[in-house]
Amino acid sequence: MLSVLKKKKPSSLSVLSDVERKIVRAWCMYDWANSAFFTSIVSAIMPVYFVALYRDELGSGVVIFNFQFSATVVWALTGALGTFLVALSSPVFGIIADRSGIKKKLMTIFCISGSISTIMLFFSAYSSSPWLFSLAFYFLGAIGAAGANVFYNSLLPHIAPEDLLDDVSSRGYAYGYLGGGILLFFHLAFLIFFEYSDLAIRSCLASVGVWWFGWALWTLIVVPEPKVEKVKNIGPRKSIIRAFKQLKSTAREFRNFKHLLIFLIAFVIFNDAIATCLGIAGAFGLDVLRISPETSILTILIVQFVAFPGSIIFSNLAKKLGTLKALSIAVIGWGIISILAVGFAPLNLDKHEDYDYQLSYVDSSQIYTLDTNPTLSETNKVEVEWYELNANFLNSETISELDGQKFADNFNYKDCKFSVSFKDGPLDKLNNVCDSHPTYLNDNIVDYWPRFLRHIIWSPLNINQDTQFLLMGVLVGLVMGGAQALGRSLFAYMSPKSRSGEFFGFFSFSWRSVSVIGPLSYALLAGFTTPRIGILFLGFQIFLGLFILKFVNVQEGRKVALEHDKSIYKIK
């Protein structure tokens, strides 16, 4: 696959010297190294493991002021807090790094601390409170990963000429998707072989830290520290004070970088929506579409491996159409995906085997047996209430005709989201479907869209919700790399090279500090209306960012950055 990366046209890496190509390759390898953290730790393995640890000790969670701190809530809040702390500190660290020439040194500190914290997850079983131990080191690992990325991104304009920024940025993401996907594949194979034992899970978690630091050494050793005109050493305290003063000055000064500011606003808006889509995709699939957990994990793998060629495709597209147009196409793709996701819908329940609860009649005993019994959440309030309502039926191996009728009547419960079907006997062909069941699409006008798609596409082609979700994974993989890589390279192109750390600090601060808007908007809309309306709003947010993007003049933005470098700082 690497041979494909080397096959380029006029503005390819072949124009660089051997040393420069070596540096670019080493820079890209850091994406290969740290993507494992975001893939295996943040997305695939650690969330499920943490929920299990939390439930073992605290059950459904602690309630404070009528707010239930369930496992998923605690996990989400911890990740958000880590992201928020990095967002607040990254502009200040960026300024210090620019003035003192310590970009790579700060990146190394964050990388090492994050890797060690990840390795420490292995020892959670030997602590008095495994869930708290795991949460604490996940928190530190997340800070290390996010913090190192700020300075990793700021190295981009120093290791690649401006005509290769798209190419190099896309390569970095491609390496990351491939590296993260490969390790996740081996993790899943390892877990299946050892039947998801606690030791196997902890070994996989710790291996992420080893992988991360081991491959990062390539980057940290080969990529040089950018040369800058260092200021006089004034000590840490004065450096921080000066950095805060510069931060205030830079905030005012940003108005001089008009097109960079417009791009930043557009990027923050559509990237927040994209990140929210990625973050809630699993929950939407499991809760709304009722896909299988295996489908959710398989989708993550598909996204990783499809995103690898997707990044290269958009890199080539940027060469032909320009970075801004290629980025716009990627954002349009995300908008289309969000609209398509609103239209995902389970197929109608046509057969006895399609229902959640299936009961069959035993002639010899004249009773019904419960053949299928979906696993219920211990933290979801609705499912807990459903279990309490039907405990006598769900805990019994057999059900009489009278109890079967009572059980079927309970599917009229207002918050129920299941379905039931009886086969043979006096209740043969009796079935009932709750109003909140995924197949029920009559809540509001938005439901006309999934009903329409189900009528003309999903049902005629027999494409169930699991296949729909896998299809989404392919589409997401194709456009994800384009939106992320080209957004990074375009920001680097319009930023002053002499202040890359400071400006990428602002870049990180901007999108991380508002990263709560998308999830909060989705949560409110999904809570008060339906999750489909929440996704529809994210689609609107994506297209709003796309609309603002049309006002960006890339060449004018680049001109301002070059003039700033020439007039104020000496670039070596």
C-alpha positions as CSV (number, residue, x, y, z in Angstrom):
1,M,0.0,0.0,0.0
2,L,2.9,2.4,0.7
3,S,3.9,2.0,-2.9
4,V,0.6,3.5,-3.9
5,L,1.4,6.5,-1.8
6,K,4.6,7.1,-3.7
7,K,2.9,7.1,-7.0
8,K,2.4,10.8,-7.6
9,K,2.1,13.5,-10.2
10,P,4.0,16.8,-10.6
11,S,3.4,18.1,-7.0
12,S,4.4,14.8,-5.4
13,L,6.9,13.9,-2.7
14,S,9.3,12.9,-5.5
15,V,10.3,16.5,-5.8
16,L,11.6,16.4,-2.2
17,S,15.1,15.3,-1.2
18,D,15.6,11.9,0.5
19,V,16.0,13.7,3.8
20,E,12.8,15.7,3.4
21,R,10.9,12.6,2.4
22,K,12.2,10.8,5.4
23,I,11.0,13.6,7.7
24,V,7.5,13.6,6.0
25,R,7.2,9.8,6.4
26,A,8.3,10.1,10.1
27,W,5.7,12.9,10.7
28,C,2.9,10.7,9.2
29,M,3.9,7.8,11.4
30,Y,2.7,9.7,14.4
31,D,-0.8,9.5,13.1
32,W,-0.2,5.8,12.7
33,A,0.9,5.7,16.3
34,N,-1.7,7.7,18.2
35,S,-4.8,6.8,16.1
36,A,-4.9,3.5,18.0
37,F,-5.8,5.5,21.2
38,F,-8.9,7.1,19.5
39,T,-9.9,3.8,17.8
40,S,-9.4,1.1,20.4
41,I,-9.6,3.2,23.7
42,V,-12.1,6.0,22.9
43,S,-14.4,4.2,20.5
44,A,-14.3,0.4,20.5
45,I,-13.0,-1.4,23.6
46,M,-12.6,0.9,26.6
47,P,-16.2,2.3,26.7
48,V,-17.7,-1.1,27.0
49,Y,-15.2,-2.3,29.5
50,F,-15.6,0.8,31.7
51,V,-19.4,0.4,31.7
52,A,-19.0,-3.2,32.9
53,L,-16.6,-2.1,35.7
54,Y,-18.9,0.7,36.8
55,R,-22.0,-1.4,36.9
56,D,-20.2,-4.1,38.9
57,E,-19.5,-1.6,41.7
58,L,-22.3,1.0,41.4
59,G,-25.0,-0.6,39.5
60,S,-27.2,1.9,37.7
61,G,-25.1,4.8,39.1
62,V,-25.2,7.5,41.7
63,V,-28.1,10.0,41.8
64,I,-27.2,13.6,42.8
65,F,-29.9,16.3,42.7
66,N,-32.2,14.0,40.7
67,F,-29.5,13.6,38.0
68,Q,-28.4,10.0,37.5
69,F,-24.7,9.6,36.9
70,S,-24.9,6.4,34.9
71,A,-21.8,4.7,33.4
72,T,-22.3,6.3,30.0
73,V,-22.8,9.8,31.5
74,V,-19.7,9.5,33.7
75,W,-17.7,8.3,30.7
76,A,-18.9,11.2,28.4
77,L,-18.4,13.9,31.1
78,T,-14.8,12.7,31.7
79,G,-13.9,12.8,28.0
80,A,-15.5,16.2,27.7
81,L,-13.6,17.6,30.7
82,G,-10.2,16.3,29.3
83,T,-11.0,17.9,25.9
84,F,-12.0,21.2,27.6
85,L,-8.8,21.4,29.6
86,V,-6.7,20.9,26.5
87,A,-8.8,23.5,24.6
88,L,-8.2,26.1,27.3
89,S,-4.4,25.5,27.6
90,S,-3.4,24.8,23.9
91,P,-3.3,28.5,22.8
92,V,-1.0,29.4,25.7
93,F,1.2,26.4,25.1
94,G,1.2,27.2,21.4
95,I,2.5,30.7,22.0
96,I,5.3,29.5,24.4
97,A,6.3,26.8,21.9
98,D,6.6,29.3,19.0
99,R,8.6,31.8,21.0
100,S,10.9,29.2,22.7
101,G,11.2,26.6,19.9
102,I,9.9,23.7,21.9
103,K,7.0,22.4,19.8
104,K,8.5,18.9,19.6
105,K,9.5,18.9,23.2
106,L,5.9,19.7,24.4
107,M,4.6,17.1,21.9
108,T,7.0,14.5,23.5
109,I,5.9,15.3,27.0
110,F,2.2,14.9,26.2
111,C,2.9,11.8,24.1
112,I,4.9,10.0,26.9
113,S,2.4,11.0,29.6
114,G,-0.5,9.8,27.5
115,S,1.2,6.5,26.6
116,I,2.1,5.7,30.2
117,S,-1.4,6.5,31.3
118,T,-2.8,4.1,28.7
119,I,-0.4,1.3,29.8
120,M,-1.5,1.8,33.4
121,L,-5.0,0.7,32.4
122,F,-3.7,-2.8,32.6
123,F,-3.4,-2.5,36.4
124,S,-7.0,-1.5,37.1
125,A,-7.8,-5.0,38.3
126,Y,-5.3,-4.7,41.1
127,S,-6.8,-1.5,42.5
128,S,-9.5,-1.2,45.2
129,S,-11.8,0.6,42.8
130,P,-11.2,-0.6,39.2
131,W,-13.7,1.7,37.5
132,L,-12.3,4.8,39.2
133,F,-8.7,3.7,38.5
134,S,-9.5,3.1,34.8
135,L,-11.4,6.4,34.5
136,A,-8.5,8.4,36.0
137,F,-5.9,7.0,33.7
138,Y,-8.2,7.3,30.7
139,F,-8.7,10.9,31.6
140,L,-4.9,11.5,31.7
141,G,-4.4,9.5,28.5
142,A,-7.1,11.6,26.7
143,I,-5.3,14.8,27.7
144,G,-2.0,13.4,26.5
145,A,-3.4,12.4,23.1
146,A,-5.3,15.7,22.5
147,G,-2.4,17.8,23.8
148,A,0.3,16.0,21.6
149,N,-1.9,16.4,18.6
150,V,-1.9,20.2,18.9
151,F,1.9,20.4,18.5
152,Y,1.9,17.5,16.0
153,N,-0.4,19.5,13.8
154,S,1.7,22.7,14.2
155,L,4.7,20.9,12.7
156,L,2.9,20.4,9.4
157,P,3.8,23.8,7.8
158,H,7.5,23.2,8.8
159,I,8.0,19.8,7.3
160,A,6.1,20.3,4.0
161,P,6.2,23.0,1.3
162,E,2.9,24.8,0.7
163,D,2.1,23.0,-2.5
164,L,2.3,19.6,-0.7
165,L,0.3,20.5,2.5
166,D,-2.8,18.7,1.2
167,D,-0.8,15.7,0.2
168,V,1.1,15.4,3.4
169,S,-1.9,16.1,5.7
170,S,-3.9,13.5,3.8
171,R,-1.1,11.0,4.1
172,G,-1.0,11.5,7.8
173,Y,-4.7,10.7,8.2
174,A,-4.4,7.8,5.8
175,Y,-1.5,6.3,7.9
176,G,-3.6,6.9,11.0
177,Y,-6.7,5.2,9.7
178,L,-4.7,2.2,8.6
179,G,-2.6,1.9,11.8
180,G,-5.6,2.3,14.1
181,G,-7.7,-0.2,12.0
182,I,-4.9,-2.8,11.9
183,L,-4.4,-2.8,15.7
184,L,-8.2,-2.8,16.3
185,F,-8.5,-5.9,14.0
186,F,-5.8,-7.7,16.0
187,H,-7.5,-6.6,19.3
188,L,-10.8,-8.1,18.2
189,A,-9.2,-11.3,17.0
190,F,-7.4,-11.6,20.3
191,L,-10.5,-10.9,22.4
192,I,-12.5,-13.4,20.5
193,F,-9.8,-16.1,20.9
194,F,-9.6,-15.5,24.6
195,E,-13.4,-15.1,24.9
196,Y,-13.3,-11.5,26.1
197,S,-11.6,-12.4,29.4
198,D,-10.7,-9.6,31.8
199,L,-7.0,-10.2,31.3
200,A,-7.3,-10.2,27.5
201,I,-9.2,-6.9,27.6
202,R,-6.7,-5.2,29.9
203,S,-3.8,-6.5,27.7
204,C,-5.4,-5.0,24.6
205,L,-5.8,-1.6,26.4
206,A,-2.2,-1.6,27.6
207,S,-0.9,-2.6,24.1
208,V,-2.3,0.7,22.8
209,G,0.1,2.6,25.0
210,V,3.0,0.4,23.9
211,W,2.0,0.8,20.2
212,W,1.5,4.5,20.6
213,F,4.9,5.3,22.2
214,G,6.8,2.7,20.1
215,W,5.8,4.1,16.7
216,A,5.9,7.7,18.0
217,L,9.6,7.2,18.6
218,W,10.1,7.2,14.8
219,T,8.5,10.7,14.7
220,L,10.2,12.1,17.8
221,I,13.7,11.0,16.7
222,V,13.5,11.9,13.0
223,V,11.4,15.0,12.7
224,P,13.5,18.1,13.7
225,E,12.4,20.9,15.9
226,P,11.5,23.9,13.7
227,K,14.1,26.6,13.8
228,V,12.9,29.9,15.2
229,E,14.4,33.0,16.5
230,K,14.2,32.3,20.2
231,V,13.5,35.0,22.7
232,K,15.6,35.5,25.8
233,N,15.0,32.8,28.5
234,I,12.9,34.6,31.1
235,G,11.7,31.6,33.1
236,P,8.5,29.6,33.2
237,R,6.4,32.1,35.2
238,K,7.2,35.1,33.0
239,S,6.8,33.0,29.9
240,I,3.2,32.0,30.9
241,I,2.4,35.6,31.8
242,R,3.7,36.8,28.5
243,A,1.8,34.1,26.7
244,F,-1.5,35.2,28.2
245,K,-0.8,38.8,27.1
246,Q,0.1,37.6,23.6
247,L,-3.1,35.5,23.6
248,K,-5.2,38.6,24.3
249,S,-3.3,40.4,21.5
250,T,-3.7,37.6,19.1
251,A,-7.5,37.5,19.7
252,R,-7.7,41.1,18.6
253,E,-5.2,40.6,15.8
254,F,-7.2,37.7,14.2
255,R,-9.4,40.3,12.5
256,N,-6.4,41.1,10.2
257,F,-6.6,37.4,9.0
258,K,-10.1,37.9,7.6
259,H,-10.2,34.8,5.4
260,L,-8.5,32.6,8.0
261,L,-11.1,33.7,10.5
262,I,-14.0,33.0,8.1
263,F,-12.6,29.6,7.4
264,L,-12.2,28.9,11.2
265,I,-15.8,29.8,11.8
266,A,-17.0,27.6,9.0
267,F,-14.8,24.7,10.1
268,V,-15.9,25.0,13.7
269,I,-19.5,24.8,12.7
270,F,-19.4,21.8,10.3
271,N,-16.7,20.0,12.2
272,D,-18.6,20.2,15.4
273,A,-21.6,18.6,13.6
274,I,-19.4,15.9,12.0
275,A,-17.7,15.0,15.3
276,T,-21.2,14.8,17.0
277,C,-22.4,12.5,14.2
278,L,-19.4,10.2,14.8
279,G,-19.9,10.4,18.5
280,I,-23.6,9.5,18.6
281,A,-23.6,7.1,15.6
282,G,-23.1,4.0,17.8
283,A,-25.9,5.1,20.3
284,F,-28.2,6.0,17.4
285,G,-27.6,2.6,15.8
286,L,-28.1,0.6,19.0
287,D,-31.0,2.5,20.5
288,V,-33.0,3.8,17.5
289,L,-32.2,1.2,14.7
290,R,-31.5,-1.6,17.2
291,I,-28.5,-2.9,15.2
292,S,-26.4,-5.7,16.7
293,P,-23.3,-4.9,18.8
294,E,-21.3,-6.9,16.2
295,T,-22.5,-4.6,13.5
296,S,-21.4,-1.6,15.5
297,I,-17.9,-2.9,15.9
298,L,-17.7,-4.1,12.3
299,T,-18.7,-0.6,11.1
300,I,-15.8,1.0,13.1
301,L,-13.4,-1.4,11.3
302,I,-15.0,-0.5,7.9
303,V,-14.7,3.2,8.6
304,Q,-11.0,2.8,9.4
305,F,-10.0,0.8,6.3
306,V,-12.2,2.8,3.9
307,A,-10.9,6.1,5.2
308,F,-7.4,5.1,4.2
309,P,-8.0,5.2,0.4
310,G,-10.6,8.0,1.0
311,S,-7.9,10.3,2.3
312,I,-5.7,9.6,-0.8
313,I,-8.7,10.1,-3.1
314,F,-9.4,13.6,-1.6
315,S,-5.7,14.5,-1.7
316,N,-5.8,13.8,-5.5
317,L,-9.1,15.6,-5.8
318,A,-7.5,18.7,-4.1
319,K,-4.8,18.7,-6.8
320,K,-7.3,18.8,-9.6
321,L,-10.0,21.1,-8.2
322,G,-8.2,23.0,-5.4
323,T,-8.3,22.4,-1.7
324,L,-11.3,24.5,-0.9
325,K,-13.5,22.8,-3.6
326,A,-12.3,19.3,-2.5
327,L,-13.0,20.1,1.1
328,S,-16.5,21.4,0.1
329,I,-17.2,18.1,-1.6
330,A,-16.3,16.2,1.5
331,V,-18.5,18.4,3.6
332,I,-21.4,18.0,1.1
333,G,-20.8,14.2,1.4
334,W,-21.2,14.5,5.2
335,G,-24.5,16.5,4.7
336,I,-25.8,13.8,2.4
337,I,-24.9,11.1,4.9
338,S,-26.7,12.9,7.7
339,I,-29.9,13.2,5.6
340,L,-29.6,9.5,4.6
341,A,-29.1,8.5,8.2
342,V,-32.4,10.2,9.1
343,G,-34.0,7.9,6.6
344,F,-32.5,4.7,8.0
345,A,-35.3,2.4,9.3
346,P,-35.8,-1.2,10.3
347,L,-37.9,-3.3,7.9
348,N,-41.5,-4.0,8.8
349,L,-42.1,-7.0,11.0
350,D,-43.5,-9.6,8.5
351,K,-42.5,-12.9,10.1
352,H,-42.7,-14.4,13.6
353,E,-38.9,-14.5,13.7
354,D,-38.7,-10.7,13.2
355,Y,-40.2,-9.9,16.6
356,D,-38.2,-9.1,19.8
357,Y,-40.1,-11.5,22.0
358,Q,-41.1,-14.8,20.3
359,L,-43.3,-17.3,22.2
360,S,-44.1,-20.8,20.8
361,Y,-46.8,-23.2,21.9
362,V,-46.0,-26.6,23.4
363,D,-48.9,-28.9,22.7
364,S,-48.0,-31.5,25.3
365,S,-48.0,-29.0,28.1
366,Q,-50.5,-26.5,26.7
367,I,-48.2,-23.6,27.6
368,Y,-46.0,-21.1,25.8
369,T,-42.2,-20.9,26.0
370,L,-40.3,-17.7,25.7
371,D,-37.8,-18.4,22.9
372,T,-36.2,-15.0,22.6
373,N,-35.6,-12.6,25.5
374,P,-33.6,-9.4,24.6
375,T,-31.0,-8.2,27.0
376,L,-32.2,-5.2,28.9
377,S,-30.0,-2.3,30.2
378,E,-29.5,-1.9,33.9
379,T,-29.0,1.9,33.6
380,N,-31.7,2.9,31.0
381,K,-34.7,4.1,33.0
382,V,-37.2,3.0,30.4
383,E,-35.8,-0.5,30.2
384,V,-35.6,-0.8,34.0
385,E,-39.3,0.1,34.2
386,W,-40.1,-2.3,31.5
387,Y,-38.4,-5.1,33.3
388,E,-40.1,-4.3,36.6
389,L,-43.5,-4.3,34.8
390,N,-42.9,-7.7,33.2
391,A,-40.5,-9.4,35.7
392,N,-42.9,-12.3,36.3
393,F,-43.1,-13.1,32.6
394,L,-39.5,-12.5,31.7
395,N,-38.1,-14.6,34.6
396,S,-40.4,-17.6,33.9
397,E,-39.5,-20.3,31.4
398,T,-43.1,-21.0,30.6
399,I,-46.2,-18.8,30.2
400,S,-49.8,-19.8,30.3
401,E,-52.4,-18.7,27.8
402,L,-53.9,-16.2,30.3
403,D,-50.5,-14.8,31.2
404,G,-49.5,-14.6,27.6
405,Q,-52.5,-12.4,26.9
406,K,-51.6,-10.1,29.8
407,F,-48.0,-10.0,28.5
408,A,-49.2,-9.0,25.1
409,D,-51.3,-6.2,26.6
410,N,-48.3,-4.7,28.3
411,F,-46.9,-3.8,24.9
412,N,-49.3,-0.9,24.9
413,Y,-47.2,0.6,27.7
414,K,-46.4,4.2,26.6
415,D,-42.5,3.9,26.9
416,C,-42.2,0.4,25.6
417,K,-40.0,-0.1,22.5
418,F,-40.3,-3.8,21.9
419,S,-42.5,-6.3,19.9
420,V,-44.0,-9.6,20.7
421,S,-45.4,-12.5,18.6
422,F,-47.1,-15.8,19.5
423,K,-46.8,-18.9,17.3
424,D,-49.3,-21.8,17.3
425,G,-51.8,-22.6,20.1
426,P,-54.8,-20.5,21.1
427,L,-52.8,-17.2,20.7
428,D,-51.4,-18.1,17.3
429,K,-50.5,-15.1,15.2
430,L,-51.2,-12.7,18.1
431,N,-48.7,-9.9,18.0
432,N,-48.2,-6.5,19.3
433,V,-45.8,-3.7,18.6
434,C,-45.0,-0.8,21.0
435,D,-45.5,2.8,19.7
436,S,-41.8,3.4,20.5
437,H,-40.6,0.4,18.5
438,P,-38.0,1.3,15.8
439,T,-40.3,0.2,13.0
440,Y,-43.0,2.5,14.2
441,L,-42.7,5.7,12.1
442,N,-45.7,7.9,12.8
443,D,-44.4,10.4,15.4
444,N,-44.0,13.5,13.3
445,I,-43.5,14.8,9.7
446,V,-39.8,13.8,9.7
447,D,-40.9,10.2,9.9
448,Y,-42.2,10.5,6.4
449,W,-38.6,10.4,5.1
450,P,-37.6,7.0,6.6
451,R,-41.0,5.6,5.7
452,F,-40.5,6.7,2.1
453,L,-37.0,5.2,1.9
454,R,-38.2,2.0,3.5
455,H,-41.0,1.8,0.9
456,I,-38.9,2.5,-2.2
457,I,-35.4,1.1,-1.2
458,W,-35.0,-0.8,2.0
459,S,-38.0,-3.1,1.7
460,P,-37.8,-3.8,-2.1
461,L,-34.1,-4.6,-1.8
462,N,-34.5,-6.3,1.6
463,I,-31.8,-4.1,3.1
464,N,-32.2,-4.4,6.9
465,Q,-31.0,-1.8,9.5
466,D,-27.7,-3.6,10.0
467,T,-26.8,-3.5,6.3
468,Q,-27.9,0.2,6.2
469,F,-25.5,1.0,9.0
470,L,-22.7,-0.8,7.3
471,L,-23.4,1.1,4.1
472,M,-23.1,4.3,6.2
473,G,-19.7,3.1,7.5
474,V,-18.4,2.9,3.9
475,L,-19.7,6.4,3.0
476,V,-18.3,7.9,6.2
477,G,-14.9,6.3,5.6
478,L,-14.8,7.9,2.1
479,V,-15.4,11.5,3.2
480,M,-14.1,11.5,6.8
481,G,-10.4,11.7,5.8
482,G,-11.1,14.4,3.2
483,A,-12.9,16.7,5.7
484,Q,-10.3,16.3,8.4
485,A,-7.1,16.3,6.3
486,L,-8.0,19.1,4.0
487,G,-9.3,21.2,6.8
488,R,-6.0,20.9,8.6
489,S,-3.9,21.6,5.5
490,L,-6.0,24.6,4.5
491,F,-5.6,26.1,8.0
492,A,-1.9,25.6,7.8
493,Y,-1.8,27.2,4.3
494,M,-3.4,30.4,5.5
495,S,-1.6,30.6,8.8
496,P,1.7,32.5,9.4
497,K,4.4,29.9,9.5
498,S,6.3,31.7,12.2
499,R,3.3,31.4,14.6
500,S,2.1,27.9,13.7
501,G,2.0,26.7,17.3
502,E,0.0,29.7,18.4
503,F,-2.4,29.5,15.5
504,F,-2.9,25.8,15.7
505,G,-3.5,26.3,19.4
506,F,-6.3,28.6,18.5
507,F,-7.4,26.1,15.9
508,S,-7.6,23.4,18.6
509,F,-9.2,25.8,21.1
510,S,-11.9,27.0,18.7
511,W,-13.3,23.6,17.7
512,R,-12.7,21.9,21.1
513,S,-14.3,24.8,23.1
514,V,-17.5,24.6,21.1
515,S,-17.5,20.9,20.8
516,V,-20.3,20.7,23.4
517,I,-22.7,22.6,21.2
518,G,-23.4,19.7,18.7
519,P,-23.9,17.0,21.4
520,L,-26.0,19.3,23.5
521,S,-28.2,20.4,20.6
522,Y,-28.6,16.7,19.6
523,A,-29.4,15.7,23.2
524,L,-32.0,18.4,23.6
525,L,-33.7,17.8,20.3
526,A,-33.6,14.0,20.7
527,G,-34.9,14.2,24.2
528,F,-37.8,16.6,23.6
529,T,-38.6,15.3,20.1
530,T,-36.9,12.3,18.4
531,P,-33.3,11.3,17.6
532,R,-34.1,11.7,13.9
533,I,-34.8,15.4,14.4
534,G,-31.5,15.7,16.3
535,I,-29.6,14.2,13.3
536,L,-31.5,16.5,10.9
537,F,-30.3,19.5,12.9
538,L,-26.7,18.2,12.6
539,G,-27.2,18.0,8.8
540,F,-28.4,21.7,8.9
541,Q,-25.3,22.6,10.9
542,I,-23.1,20.9,8.3
543,F,-24.7,22.8,5.4
544,L,-24.5,26.1,7.4
545,G,-20.7,25.6,7.7
546,L,-20.5,24.8,4.0
547,F,-22.4,28.0,3.2
548,I,-19.9,30.1,5.2
549,L,-17.0,28.3,3.5
550,K,-17.9,29.8,0.2
551,F,-16.8,33.2,1.4
552,V,-13.2,32.1,2.0
553,N,-10.6,33.4,-0.5
554,V,-7.7,31.0,0.0
555,Q,-5.2,32.9,-2.0
556,E,-6.0,36.2,-0.2
557,G,-5.6,34.4,3.1
558,R,-2.3,33.0,2.1
559,K,-1.1,36.4,0.9
560,V,-1.8,37.9,4.3
561,A,0.1,35.1,6.1
562,L,3.2,35.5,3.9
563,E,3.2,39.3,4.4
564,H,2.9,38.8,8.1
565,D,5.9,36.5,8.2
566,K,8.0,38.8,6.1
567,S,7.3,42.0,7.9
568,I,7.5,40.7,11.5
569,Y,9.3,37.4,11.9
570,K,12.4,35.9,10.3
571,I,11.6,32.5,8.9
572,K,14.5,30.1,8.5
